[in-house]
Amino acid sequence: MAIEKNIVDKQIGKFGRFNKWLSRPECGHLHEIMNHGEEIKAITAGYYEGHNWLITITSQRLIFLRQKNLTEFFQTFLPLAEIKTISFSSGFKFGQFDFKTISGDKKIDMLEKKDVMLLSSLLTELLSTFR
């Protein structure tokens, strides 16, 4: 299941040095939970199921990572194959995604407005490969 850290570092490197999410400590755990052949498409942050998460969109799933303190690390996933539909909205500064999945409705809130438009087209494209 885990892949080498240098593979993840190479994928993250394509986002440039100025992506503010790359400095989050959760990025250091991505190699531990990514699968072979899985490719990072985008990284952002948002509010999901009661907590703020680092959200990594890959070619196979959405990975939610959260570090509570130095020793507590949480992760959850939303496989792209389980997403039926996606809708999005944005306000003055923030936006949200609403997903209908095989296990019910899900929502990612408090996404930066600039990320919502970019991620909506990316997710729509990725989801088309699973239909």
PECOR-V503035 format. One line per field, one symbol per residue. ss: DSSP state (2 for helix, 1 for strand, 0 for the rest). A space follows every 50 residues. Layout:
ss=???
This chain:
ss=00002222222220000002222022222222200000011111111100 11111111001111111000001111111222111111110001111111 1001111111112222222222222222000
